[in-house]
Amino acid sequence: MLIICDDESDALSPVEIARLPDHVAWIEYMERSGVTLLGGERLRSSGDATSVRTRNGEVLVSDGPFVETKEQIGGFALIECADLDEAVEAASRHPFAAHGVIEIRPVWQE
């Protein structure tokens, strides 16, 4: 999974982002290279988040993200790759990697 972290002040909709030339180029790269995009979504602003914790049997619910940072998780892309090297290459070509962070996390498979 590619976890896309960026400055969330960009107010473009998912449809607008999908039409940007750099995003179109990324999708085309993925198709050419054989990396399968299994799914992905843009998330609403961290201001719309709800954080849930349990401490000593008590459920604590708070508005907003767990951590106050400039970069927030803004979306994800679930991809299928042959190995970590291929995932790194795909992540490095994601348009948000140029100004944000793309975190790669393997999905548990039993």
PDB file as gemmi writes it, atoms N, CA and C in Angstrom:
CRYST1    1.000    1.000    1.000  90.00  90.00  90.00 P 1                      
ATOM      1  N   MET A   1       0.845  -1.168   0.000  1.00  0.00           N  
ATOM      2  CA  MET A   1       0.000   0.000   0.000  1.00  0.00           C  
ATOM      3  C   MET A   1       0.889   1.229   0.000  1.00  0.00           C  
ATOM      4  N   LEU A   2       0.573   2.173  -0.837  1.00  0.00           N  
ATOM      5  CA  LEU A   2       1.255   3.460  -0.838  1.00  0.00           C  
ATOM      6  C   LEU A   2       0.392   4.417  -0.016  1.00  0.00           C  
ATOM      7  N   ILE A   3       0.917   4.896   1.087  1.00  0.00           N  
ATOM      8  CA  ILE A   3       0.212   5.862   1.920  1.00  0.00           C  
ATOM      9  C   ILE A   3       0.722   7.228   1.500  1.00  0.00           C  
ATOM     10  N   ILE A   4      -0.178   8.057   1.011  1.00  0.00           N  
ATOM     11  CA  ILE A   4       0.185   9.337   0.403  1.00  0.00           C  
ATOM     12  C   ILE A   4       0.024  10.443   1.441  1.00  0.00           C  
ATOM     13  N   CYS A   5       1.147  11.051   1.831  1.00  0.00           N  
ATOM     14  CA  CYS A   5       1.149  12.118   2.836  1.00  0.00           C  
ATOM     15  C   CYS A   5       1.578  13.415   2.159  1.00  0.00           C  
ATOM     16  N   ASP A   6       0.825  14.465   2.384  1.00  0.00           N  
ATOM     17  CA  ASP A   6       1.113  15.730   1.730  1.00  0.00           C  
ATOM     18  C   ASP A   6       0.481  16.860   2.520  1.00  0.00           C  
ATOM     19  N   ASP A   7       0.825  18.071   2.160  1.00  0.00           N  
ATOM     20  CA  ASP A   7       0.192  19.259   2.720  1.00  0.00           C  
ATOM     21  C   ASP A   7      -1.241  19.274   2.194  1.00  0.00           C  
ATOM     22  N   GLU A   8      -2.196  19.153   3.090  1.00  0.00           N  
ATOM     23  CA  GLU A   8      -3.577  18.978   2.659  1.00  0.00           C  
ATOM     24  C   GLU A   8      -4.287  20.279   2.281  1.00  0.00           C  
ATOM     25  N   SER A   9      -3.560  21.359   2.157  1.00  0.00           N  
ATOM     26  CA  SER A   9      -4.203  22.616   1.778  1.00  0.00           C  
ATOM     27  C   SER A   9      -4.635  22.624   0.312  1.00  0.00           C  
ATOM     28  N   ASP A  10      -4.180  21.654  -0.482  1.00  0.00           N  
ATOM     29  CA  ASP A  10      -4.596  21.527  -1.881  1.00  0.00           C  
ATOM     30  C   ASP A  10      -6.055  21.087  -1.902  1.00  0.00           C  
ATOM     31  N   ALA A  11      -6.916  21.908  -2.450  1.00  0.00           N  
ATOM     32  CA  ALA A  11      -8.358  21.643  -2.397  1.00  0.00           C  
ATOM     33  C   ALA A  11      -8.902  20.982  -3.661  1.00  0.00           C  
ATOM     34  N   LEU A  12      -8.048  20.413  -4.488  1.00  0.00           N  
ATOM     35  CA  LEU A  12      -8.534  19.760  -5.697  1.00  0.00           C  
ATOM     36  C   LEU A  12      -9.318  18.501  -5.348  1.00  0.00           C  
ATOM     37  N   SER A  13     -10.352  18.251  -6.123  1.00  0.00           N  
ATOM     38  CA  SER A  13     -11.150  17.041  -5.921  1.00  0.00           C  
ATOM     39  C   SER A  13     -10.406  15.844  -6.493  1.00  0.00           C  
ATOM     40  N   PRO A  14     -10.809  14.627  -6.129  1.00  0.00           N  
ATOM     41  CA  PRO A  14     -10.180  13.441  -6.713  1.00  0.00           C  
ATOM     42  C   PRO A  14     -10.273  13.411  -8.241  1.00  0.00           C  
ATOM     43  N   VAL A  15     -11.375  13.864  -8.790  1.00  0.00           N  
ATOM     44  CA  VAL A  15     -11.537  13.888 -10.252  1.00  0.00           C  
ATOM     45  C   VAL A  15     -10.560  14.886 -10.871  1.00  0.00           C  
ATOM     46  N   GLU A  16     -10.407  16.052 -10.247  1.00  0.00           N  
ATOM     47  CA  GLU A  16      -9.462  17.054 -10.764  1.00  0.00           C  
ATOM     48  C   GLU A  16      -8.026  16.532 -10.702  1.00  0.00           C  
ATOM     49  N   ILE A  17      -7.681  15.872  -9.607  1.00  0.00           N  
ATOM     50  CA  ILE A  17      -6.332  15.317  -9.469  1.00  0.00           C  
ATOM     51  C   ILE A  17      -6.079  14.259 -10.537  1.00  0.00           C  
ATOM     52  N   ALA A  18      -7.058  13.401 -10.766  1.00  0.00           N  
ATOM     53  CA  ALA A  18      -6.894  12.317 -11.754  1.00  0.00           C  
ATOM     54  C   ALA A  18      -6.662  12.845 -13.157  1.00  0.00           C  
ATOM     55  N   ARG A  19      -7.074  14.066 -13.425  1.00  0.00           N  
ATOM     56  CA  ARG A  19      -6.908  14.660 -14.762  1.00  0.00           C  
ATOM     57  C   ARG A  19      -5.592  15.415 -14.935  1.00  0.00           C  
ATOM     58  N   LEU A  20      -4.856  15.640 -13.845  1.00  0.00           N  
ATOM     59  CA  LEU A  20      -3.591  16.366 -13.946  1.00  0.00           C  
ATOM     60  C   LEU A  20      -2.590  15.558 -14.768  1.00  0.00           C  
ATOM     61  N   PRO A  21      -1.824  16.219 -15.629  1.00  0.00           N  
ATOM     62  CA  PRO A  21      -0.884  15.502 -16.494  1.00  0.00           C  
ATOM     63  C   PRO A  21       0.091  14.593 -15.744  1.00  0.00           C  
ATOM     64  N   ASP A  22       0.580  15.027 -14.569  1.00  0.00           N  
ATOM     65  CA  ASP A  22       1.529  14.177 -13.853  1.00  0.00           C  
ATOM     66  C   ASP A  22       0.866  12.919 -13.293  1.00  0.00           C  
ATOM     67  N   HIS A  23      -0.403  13.001 -12.943  1.00  0.00           N  
ATOM     68  CA  HIS A  23      -1.123  11.812 -12.481  1.00  0.00           C  
ATOM     69  C   HIS A  23      -1.441  10.880 -13.640  1.00  0.00           C  
ATOM     70  N   VAL A  24      -1.823  11.447 -14.769  1.00  0.00           N  
ATOM     71  CA  VAL A  24      -2.064  10.634 -15.966  1.00  0.00           C  
ATOM     72  C   VAL A  24      -0.782   9.899 -16.344  1.00  0.00           C  
ATOM     73  N   ALA A  25       0.350  10.593 -16.293  1.00  0.00           N  
ATOM     74  CA  ALA A  25       1.642   9.983 -16.622  1.00  0.00           C  
ATOM     75  C   ALA A  25       1.982   8.862 -15.642  1.00  0.00           C  
ATOM     76  N   TRP A  26       1.668   9.033 -14.350  1.00  0.00           N  
ATOM     77  CA  TRP A  26       1.942   7.999 -13.362  1.00  0.00           C  
ATOM     78  C   TRP A  26       1.118   6.750 -13.648  1.00  0.00           C  
ATOM     79  N   ILE A  27      -0.157   6.916 -13.952  1.00  0.00           N  
ATOM     80  CA  ILE A  27      -1.020   5.771 -14.271  1.00  0.00           C  
ATOM     81  C   ILE A  27      -0.504   5.069 -15.523  1.00  0.00           C  
ATOM     82  N   GLU A  28      -0.103   5.839 -16.520  1.00  0.00           N  
ATOM     83  CA  GLU A  28       0.435   5.245 -17.748  1.00  0.00           C  
ATOM     84  C   GLU A  28       1.722   4.468 -17.459  1.00  0.00           C  
ATOM     85  N   TYR A  29       2.590   5.015 -16.590  1.00  0.00           N  
ATOM     86  CA  TYR A  29       3.804   4.296 -16.196  1.00  0.00           C  
ATOM     87  C   TYR A  29       3.441   2.967 -15.544  1.00  0.00           C  
ATOM     88  N   MET A  30       2.485   3.007 -14.626  1.00  0.00           N  
ATOM     89  CA  MET A  30       2.082   1.793 -13.922  1.00  0.00           C  
ATOM     90  C   MET A  30       1.611   0.732 -14.915  1.00  0.00           C  
ATOM     91  N   GLU A  31       0.797   1.137 -15.864  1.00  0.00           N  
ATOM     92  CA  GLU A  31       0.288   0.194 -16.863  1.00  0.00           C  
ATOM     93  C   GLU A  31       1.418  -0.389 -17.698  1.00  0.00           C  
ATOM     94  N   ARG A  32       2.358   0.459 -18.132  1.00  0.00           N  
ATOM     95  CA  ARG A  32       3.494  -0.005 -18.952  1.00  0.00           C  
ATOM     96  C   ARG A  32       4.410  -0.948 -18.177  1.00  0.00           C  
ATOM     97  N   SER A  33       4.612  -0.680 -16.899  1.00  0.00           N  
ATOM     98  CA  SER A  33       5.578  -1.442 -16.117  1.00  0.00           C  
ATOM     99  C   SER A  33       4.999  -2.726 -15.547  1.00  0.00           C  
ATOM    100  N   GLY A  34       3.705  -2.907 -15.642  1.00  0.00           N  
ATOM    101  CA  GLY A  34       3.088  -4.117 -15.119  1.00  0.00           C  
ATOM    102  C   GLY A  34       2.703  -4.051 -13.654  1.00  0.00           C  
ATOM    103  N   VAL A  35       2.799  -2.866 -13.045  1.00  0.00           N  
ATOM    104  CA  VAL A  35       2.350  -2.697 -11.665  1.00  0.00           C  
ATOM    105  C   VAL A  35       0.833  -2.536 -11.693  1.00  0.00           C  
ATOM    106  N   THR A  36       0.145  -3.342 -10.900  1.00  0.00           N  
ATOM    107  CA  THR A  36      -1.311  -3.323 -10.895  1.00  0.00           C  
ATOM    108  C   THR A  36      -1.824  -2.377  -9.816  1.00  0.00           C  
ATOM    109  N   LEU A  37      -2.641  -1.420 -10.208  1.00  0.00           N  
ATOM    110  CA  LEU A  37      -3.310  -0.530  -9.257  1.00  0.00           C  
ATOM    111  C   LEU A  37      -4.614  -1.205  -8.859  1.00  0.00           C  
ATOM    112  N   LEU A  38      -4.663  -1.719  -7.626  1.00  0.00           N  
ATOM    113  CA  LEU A  38      -5.830  -2.459  -7.157  1.00  0.00           C  
ATOM    114  C   LEU A  38      -6.923  -1.548  -6.632  1.00  0.00           C  
ATOM    115  N   GLY A  39      -6.563  -0.343  -6.254  1.00  0.00           N  
ATOM    116  CA  GLY A  39      -7.546   0.601  -5.731  1.00  0.00           C  
ATOM    117  C   GLY A  39      -6.846   1.766  -5.081  1.00  0.00           C  
ATOM    118  N   GLY A  40      -7.611   2.743  -4.699  1.00  0.00           N  
ATOM    119  CA  GLY A  40      -7.062   3.904  -4.032  1.00  0.00           C  
ATOM    120  C   GLY A  40      -8.129   4.971  -3.902  1.00  0.00           C  
ATOM    121  N   GLU A  41      -7.939   5.838  -2.958  1.00  0.00           N  
ATOM    122  CA  GLU A  41      -8.892   6.925  -2.730  1.00  0.00           C  
ATOM    123  C   GLU A  41      -8.177   8.111  -2.128  1.00  0.00           C  
ATOM    124  N   ARG A  42      -8.709   9.286  -2.398  1.00  0.00           N  
ATOM    125  CA  ARG A  42      -8.278  10.487  -1.692  1.00  0.00           C  
ATOM    126  C   ARG A  42      -9.124  10.593  -0.446  1.00  0.00           C  
ATOM    127  N   LEU A  43      -8.510  10.991   0.655  1.00  0.00           N  
ATOM    128  CA  LEU A  43      -9.226  11.134   1.917  1.00  0.00           C  
ATOM    129  C   LEU A  43      -9.645  12.581   2.133  1.00  0.00           C  
ATOM    130  N   ARG A  44     -10.668  12.760   2.921  1.00  0.00           N  
ATOM    131  CA  ARG A  44     -11.076  14.108   3.317  1.00  0.00           C  
ATOM    132  C   ARG A  44     -10.003  14.693   4.226  1.00  0.00           C  
ATOM    133  N   SER A  45     -10.078  15.977   4.477  1.00  0.00           N  
ATOM    134  CA  SER A  45      -9.115  16.700   5.305  1.00  0.00           C  
ATOM    135  C   SER A  45      -9.002  16.087   6.697  1.00  0.00           C  
ATOM    136  N   SER A  46      -7.806  16.225   7.298  1.00  0.00           N  
ATOM    137  CA  SER A  46      -7.611  15.717   8.659  1.00  0.00           C  
ATOM    138  C   SER A  46      -8.528  16.432   9.651  1.00  0.00           C  
ATOM    139  N   GLY A  47      -9.023  17.606   9.295  1.00  0.00           N  
ATOM    140  CA  GLY A  47      -9.987  18.301  10.148  1.00  0.00           C  
ATOM    141  C   GLY A  47     -11.293  17.540  10.269  1.00  0.00           C  
ATOM    142  N   ASP A  48     -11.559  16.642   9.325  1.00  0.00           N  
ATOM    143  CA  ASP A  48     -12.755  15.810   9.368  1.00  0.00           C  
ATOM    144  C   ASP A  48     -12.506  14.474  10.065  1.00  0.00           C  
ATOM    145  N   ALA A  49     -11.265  14.269  10.529  1.00  0.00           N  
ATOM    146  CA  ALA A  49     -10.902  12.993  11.157  1.00  0.00           C  
ATOM    147  C   ALA A  49     -11.444  12.894  12.573  1.00  0.00           C  
ATOM    148  N   THR A  50     -11.603  11.672  13.010  1.00  0.00           N  
ATOM    149  CA  THR A  50     -11.930  11.358  14.398  1.00  0.00           C  
ATOM    150  C   THR A  50     -10.904  10.340  14.866  1.00  0.00           C  
ATOM    151  N   SER A  51     -10.244  10.619  15.961  1.00  0.00           N  
ATOM    152  CA  SER A  51      -9.253   9.702  16.517  1.00  0.00           C  
ATOM    153  C   SER A  51      -9.865   8.950  17.696  1.00  0.00           C  
ATOM    154  N   VAL A  52      -9.621   7.644  17.740  1.00  0.00           N  
ATOM    155  CA  VAL A  52     -10.169   6.791  18.795  1.00  0.00           C  
ATOM    156  C   VAL A  52      -9.017   6.068  19.488  1.00  0.00           C  
ATOM    157  N   ARG A  53      -9.024   6.121  20.819  1.00  0.00           N  
ATOM    158  CA  ARG A  53      -8.038   5.411  21.626  1.00  0.00           C  
ATOM    159  C   ARG A  53      -8.785   4.706  22.755  1.00  0.00           C  
ATOM    160  N   THR A  54      -8.226   3.642  23.245  1.00  0.00           N  
ATOM    161  CA  THR A  54      -8.745   3.044  24.478  1.00  0.00           C  
ATOM    162  C   THR A  54      -7.607   3.026  25.487  1.00  0.00           C  
ATOM    163  N   ARG A  55      -7.883   3.498  26.681  1.00  0.00           N  
ATOM    164  CA  ARG A  55      -6.907   3.532  27.764  1.00  0.00           C  
ATOM    165  C   ARG A  55      -7.599   3.053  29.036  1.00  0.00           C  
ATOM    166  N   ASN A  56      -7.043   2.006  29.612  1.00  0.00           N  
ATOM    167  CA  ASN A  56      -7.590   1.462  30.857  1.00  0.00           C  
ATOM    168  C   ASN A  56      -9.079   1.160  30.743  1.00  0.00           C  
ATOM    169  N   GLY A  57      -9.479   0.609  29.605  1.00  0.00           N  
ATOM    170  CA  GLY A  57     -10.872   0.234  29.387  1.00  0.00           C  
ATOM    171  C   GLY A  57     -11.788   1.377  29.001  1.00  0.00           C  
ATOM    172  N   GLU A  58     -11.257   2.599  28.915  1.00  0.00           N  
ATOM    173  CA  GLU A  58     -12.075   3.760  28.558  1.00  0.00           C  
ATOM    174  C   GLU A  58     -11.823   4.128  27.096  1.00  0.00           C  
ATOM    175  N   VAL A  59     -12.911   4.381  26.363  1.00  0.00           N  
ATOM    176  CA  VAL A  59     -12.807   4.799  24.966  1.00  0.00           C  
ATOM    177  C   VAL A  59     -12.701   6.316  24.929  1.00  0.00           C  
ATOM    178  N   LEU A  60     -11.633   6.813  24.306  1.00  0.00           N  
ATOM    179  CA  LEU A  60     -11.403   8.252  24.187  1.00  0.00           C  
ATOM    180  C   LEU A  60     -11.542   8.637  22.721  1.00  0.00           C  
ATOM    181  N   VAL A  61     -12.445   9.533  22.439  1.00  0.00           N  
ATOM    182  CA  VAL A  61     -12.705   9.982  21.072  1.00  0.00           C  
ATOM    183  C   VAL A  61     -12.399  11.473  20.998  1.00  0.00           C  
ATOM    184  N   SER A  62     -11.615  11.851  19.973  1.00  0.00           N  
ATOM    185  CA  SER A  62     -11.307  13.271  19.800  1.00  0.00           C  
ATOM    186  C   SER A  62     -11.408  13.628  18.325  1.00  0.00           C  
ATOM    187  N   ASP A  63     -11.713  14.888  18.078  1.00  0.00           N  
ATOM    188  CA  ASP A  63     -11.781  15.383  16.710  1.00  0.00           C  
ATOM    189  C   ASP A  63     -10.378  15.623  16.200  1.00  0.00           C  
ATOM    190  N   GLY A  64     -10.193  15.396  14.919  1.00  0.00           N  
ATOM    191  CA  GLY A  64      -8.925  15.709  14.287  1.00  0.00           C  
ATOM    192  C   GLY A  64      -7.968  14.530  14.278  1.00  0.00           C  
ATOM    193  N   PRO A  65      -6.808  14.758  13.681  1.00  0.00           N  
ATOM    194  CA  PRO A  65      -5.823  13.684  13.531  1.00  0.00           C  
ATOM    195  C   PRO A  65      -5.132  13.366  14.854  1.00  0.00           C  
ATOM    196  N   PHE A  66      -4.495  12.222  14.890  1.00  0.00           N  
ATOM    197  CA  PHE A  66      -3.761  11.783  16.089  1.00  0.00           C  
ATOM    198  C   PHE A  66      -2.557  12.674  16.347  1.00  0.00           C  
ATOM    199  N   VAL A  67      -1.870  13.090  15.297  1.00  0.00           N  
ATOM    200  CA  VAL A  67      -0.644  13.870  15.429  1.00  0.00           C  
ATOM    201  C   VAL A  67      -0.800  15.177  14.658  1.00  0.00           C  
ATOM    202  N   GLU A  68      -0.341  16.265  15.247  1.00  0.00           N  
ATOM    203  CA  GLU A  68      -0.346  17.551  14.553  1.00  0.00           C  
ATOM    204  C   GLU A  68       0.938  17.683  13.745  1.00  0.00           C  
ATOM    205  N   THR A  69       0.841  17.605  12.442  1.00  0.00           N  
ATOM    206  CA  THR A  69       1.980  17.779  11.553  1.00  0.00           C  
ATOM    207  C   THR A  69       1.529  18.545  10.334  1.00  0.00           C  
ATOM    208  N   LYS A  70       2.476  19.044   9.572  1.00  0.00           N  
ATOM    209  CA  LYS A  70       2.133  19.749   8.337  1.00  0.00           C  
ATOM    210  C   LYS A  70       1.602  18.775   7.298  1.00  0.00           C  
ATOM    211  N   GLU A  71       2.249  17.606   7.201  1.00  0.00           N  
ATOM    212  CA  GLU A  71       1.827  16.616   6.213  1.00  0.00           C  
ATOM    213  C   GLU A  71       0.876  15.622   6.863  1.00  0.00           C  
ATOM    214  N   GLN A  72      -0.237  15.403   6.223  1.00  0.00           N  
ATOM    215  CA  GLN A  72      -1.243  14.473   6.712  1.00  0.00           C  
ATOM    216  C   GLN A  72      -1.450  13.375   5.679  1.00  0.00           C  
ATOM    217  N   ILE A  73      -1.973  12.244   6.122  1.00  0.00           N  
ATOM    218  CA  ILE A  73      -2.327  11.193   5.176  1.00  0.00           C  
ATOM    219  C   ILE A  73      -3.500  11.709   4.358  1.00  0.00           C  
ATOM    220  N   GLY A  74      -3.273  11.814   3.050  1.00  0.00           N  
ATOM    221  CA  GLY A  74      -4.291  12.370   2.166  1.00  0.00           C  
ATOM    222  C   GLY A  74      -4.958  11.337   1.298  1.00  0.00           C  
ATOM    223  N   GLY A  75      -4.396  10.143   1.260  1.00  0.00           N  
ATOM    224  CA  GLY A  75      -4.991   9.103   0.441  1.00  0.00           C  
ATOM    225  C   GLY A  75      -4.100   7.880   0.411  1.00  0.00           C  
ATOM    226  N   PHE A  76      -4.505   6.923  -0.406  1.00  0.00           N  
ATOM    227  CA  PHE A  76      -3.723   5.704  -0.530  1.00  0.00           C  
ATOM    228  C   PHE A  76      -3.906   5.121  -1.918  1.00  0.00           C  
ATOM    229  N   ALA A  77      -2.947   4.324  -2.301  1.00  0.00           N  
ATOM    230  CA  ALA A  77      -3.045   3.544  -3.531  1.00  0.00           C  
ATOM    231  C   ALA A  77      -2.626   2.126  -3.178  1.00  0.00           C  
ATOM    232  N   LEU A  78      -3.465   1.176  -3.481  1.00  0.00           N  
ATOM    233  CA  LEU A  78      -3.154  -0.217  -3.239  1.00  0.00           C  
ATOM    234  C   LEU A  78      -2.632  -0.800  -4.544  1.00  0.00           C  
ATOM    235  N   ILE A  79      -1.362  -1.211  -4.522  1.00  0.00           N  
ATOM    236  CA  ILE A  79      -0.735  -1.705  -5.746  1.00  0.00           C  
ATOM    237  C   ILE A  79      -0.222  -3.119  -5.523  1.00  0.00           C  
ATOM    238  N   GLU A  80      -0.054  -3.845  -6.611  1.00  0.00           N  
ATOM    239  CA  GLU A  80       0.521  -5.182  -6.555  1.00  0.00           C  
ATOM    240  C   GLU A  80       1.810  -5.172  -7.351  1.00  0.00           C  
ATOM    241  N   CYS A  81       2.909  -5.490  -6.666  1.00  0.00           N  
ATOM    242  CA  CYS A  81       4.236  -5.439  -7.272  1.00  0.00           C  
ATOM    243  C   CYS A  81       4.947  -6.768  -7.077  1.00  0.00           C  
ATOM    244  N   ALA A  82       5.961  -6.988  -7.884  1.00  0.00           N  
ATOM    245  CA  ALA A  82       6.761  -8.210  -7.771  1.00  0.00           C  
ATOM    246  C   ALA A  82       7.610  -8.205  -6.501  1.00  0.00           C  
ATOM    247  N   ASP A  83       8.103  -7.010  -6.108  1.00  0.00           N  
ATOM    248  CA  ASP A  83       8.993  -6.927  -4.953  1.00  0.00           C  
ATOM    249  C   ASP A  83       9.073  -5.483  -4.468  1.00  0.00           C  
ATOM    250  N   LEU A  84       9.848  -5.262  -3.411  1.00  0.00           N  
ATOM    251  CA  LEU A  84       9.981  -3.930  -2.835  1.00  0.00           C  
ATOM    252  C   LEU A  84      10.616  -2.954  -3.816  1.00  0.00           C  
ATOM    253  N   ASP A  85      11.571  -3.401  -4.596  1.00  0.00           N  
ATOM    254  CA  ASP A  85      12.212  -2.511  -5.575  1.00  0.00           C  
ATOM    255  C   ASP A  85      11.192  -1.939  -6.551  1.00  0.00           C  
ATOM    256  N   GLU A  86      10.281  -2.775  -7.009  1.00  0.00           N  
ATOM    257  CA  GLU A  86       9.251  -2.305  -7.936  1.00  0.00           C  
ATOM    258  C   GLU A  86       8.296  -1.330  -7.241  1.00  0.00           C  
ATOM    259  N   ALA A  87       7.983  -1.585  -5.979  1.00  0.00           N  
ATOM    260  CA  ALA A  87       7.128  -0.677  -5.217  1.00  0.00           C  
ATOM    261  C   ALA A  87       7.806   0.668  -5.000  1.00  0.00           C  
ATOM    262  N   VAL A  88       9.111   0.653  -4.703  1.00  0.00           N  
ATOM    263  CA  VAL A  88       9.863   1.898  -4.528  1.00  0.00           C  
ATOM    264  C   VAL A  88       9.858   2.701  -5.826  1.00  0.00           C  
ATOM    265  N   GLU A  89      10.058   2.039  -6.944  1.00  0.00           N  
ATOM    266  CA  GLU A  89      10.048   2.729  -8.237  1.00  0.00           C  
ATOM    267  C   GLU A  89       8.680   3.353  -8.505  1.00  0.00           C  
ATOM    268  N   ALA A  90       7.617   2.612  -8.246  1.00  0.00           N  
ATOM    269  CA  ALA A  90       6.260   3.149  -8.450  1.00  0.00           C  
ATOM    270  C   ALA A  90       6.002   4.333  -7.526  1.00  0.00           C  
ATOM    271  N   ALA A  91       6.412   4.206  -6.254  1.00  0.00           N  
ATOM    272  CA  ALA A  91       6.210   5.294  -5.288  1.00  0.00           C  
ATOM    273  C   ALA A  91       7.009   6.529  -5.680  1.00  0.00           C  
ATOM    274  N   SER A  92       8.232   6.330  -6.167  1.00  0.00           N  
ATOM    275  CA  SER A  92       9.076   7.473  -6.525  1.00  0.00           C  
ATOM    276  C   SER A  92       8.523   8.250  -7.705  1.00  0.00           C  
ATOM    277  N   ARG A  93       7.703   7.594  -8.516  1.00  0.00           N  
ATOM    278  CA  ARG A  93       7.117   8.254  -9.680  1.00  0.00           C  
ATOM    279  C   ARG A  93       5.751   8.882  -9.378  1.00  0.00           C  
ATOM    280  N   HIS A  94       5.210   8.624  -8.184  1.00  0.00           N  
ATOM    281  CA  HIS A  94       3.915   9.227  -7.825  1.00  0.00           C  
ATOM    282  C   HIS A  94       4.105  10.732  -7.738  1.00  0.00           C  
ATOM    283  N   PRO A  95       3.195  11.509  -8.316  1.00  0.00           N  
ATOM    284  CA  PRO A  95       3.361  12.966  -8.336  1.00  0.00           C  
ATOM    285  C   PRO A  95       3.542  13.598  -6.953  1.00  0.00           C  
ATOM    286  N   PHE A  96       2.922  13.068  -5.913  1.00  0.00           N  
ATOM    287  CA  PHE A  96       3.034  13.672  -4.593  1.00  0.00           C  
ATOM    288  C   PHE A  96       4.380  13.390  -3.942  1.00  0.00           C  
ATOM    289  N   ALA A  97       5.160  12.447  -4.468  1.00  0.00           N  
ATOM    290  CA  ALA A  97       6.489  12.174  -3.911  1.00  0.00           C  
ATOM    291  C   ALA A  97       7.402  13.387  -4.076  1.00  0.00           C  
ATOM    292  N   ALA A  98       7.109  14.254  -5.037  1.00  0.00           N  
ATOM    293  CA  ALA A  98       7.944  15.427  -5.302  1.00  0.00           C  
ATOM    294  C   ALA A  98       7.797  16.510  -4.237  1.00  0.00           C  
ATOM    295  N   HIS A  99       6.683  16.504  -3.476  1.00  0.00           N  
ATOM    296  CA  HIS A  99       6.498  17.550  -2.467  1.00  0.00           C  
ATOM    297  C   HIS A  99       5.932  17.022  -1.161  1.00  0.00           C  
ATOM    298  N   GLY A 100       5.633  15.742  -1.101  1.00  0.00           N  
ATOM    299  CA  GLY A 100       5.130  15.115   0.117  1.00  0.00           C  
ATOM    300  C   GLY A 100       5.947  13.872   0.411  1.00  0.00           C  
ATOM    301  N   VAL A 101       5.302  12.884   0.969  1.00  0.00           N  
ATOM    302  CA  VAL A 101       5.949  11.617   1.300  1.00  0.00           C  
ATOM    303  C   VAL A 101       5.022  10.486   0.874  1.00  0.00           C  
ATOM    304  N   ILE A 102       5.593   9.459   0.283  1.00  0.00           N  
ATOM    305  CA  ILE A 102       4.839   8.246  -0.017  1.00  0.00           C  
ATOM    306  C   ILE A 102       5.428   7.142   0.860  1.00  0.00           C  
ATOM    307  N   GLU A 103       4.631   6.637   1.775  1.00  0.00           N  
ATOM    308  CA  GLU A 103       5.085   5.547   2.640  1.00  0.00           C  
ATOM    309  C   GLU A 103       4.608   4.235   2.052  1.00  0.00           C  
ATOM    310  N   ILE A 104       5.509   3.266   1.963  1.00  0.00           N  
ATOM    311  CA  ILE A 104       5.161   1.946   1.449  1.00  0.00           C  
ATOM    312  C   ILE A 104       4.969   1.018   2.633  1.00  0.00           C  
ATOM    313  N   ARG A 105       3.825   0.334   2.658  1.00  0.00           N  
ATOM    314  CA  ARG A 105       3.557  -0.647   3.700  1.00  0.00           C  
ATOM    315  C   ARG A 105       3.066  -1.934   3.053  1.00  0.00           C  
ATOM    316  N   PRO A 106       3.736  -3.042   3.328  1.00  0.00           N  
ATOM    317  CA  PRO A 106       3.233  -4.317   2.829  1.00  0.00           C  
ATOM    318  C   PRO A 106       1.904  -4.653   3.514  1.00  0.00           C  
ATOM    319  N   VAL A 107       1.046  -5.341   2.801  1.00  0.00           N  
ATOM    320  CA  VAL A 107      -0.226  -5.812   3.345  1.00  0.00           C  
ATOM    321  C   VAL A 107       0.006  -7.214   3.908  1.00  0.00           C  
ATOM    322  N   TRP A 108      -0.542  -7.489   5.080  1.00  0.00           N  
ATOM    323  CA  TRP A 108      -0.386  -8.824   5.664  1.00  0.00           C  
ATOM    324  C   TRP A 108      -1.035  -9.852   4.767  1.00  0.00           C  
ATOM    325  N   GLN A 109      -0.302 -10.890   4.479  1.00  0.00           N  
ATOM    326  CA  GLN A 109      -0.846 -12.018   3.736  1.00  0.00           C  
ATOM    327  C   GLN A 109      -0.442 -13.278   4.464  1.00  0.00           C  
ATOM    328  N   GLU A 110      -1.413 -14.059   4.859  1.00  0.00           N  
ATOM    329  CA  GLU A 110      -1.152 -15.289   5.627  1.00  0.00           C  
ATOM    330  C   GLU A 110      -0.840 -16.424   4.685  1.00  0.00           C  
TER     331      GLU A 110                                                      
END                                                                             
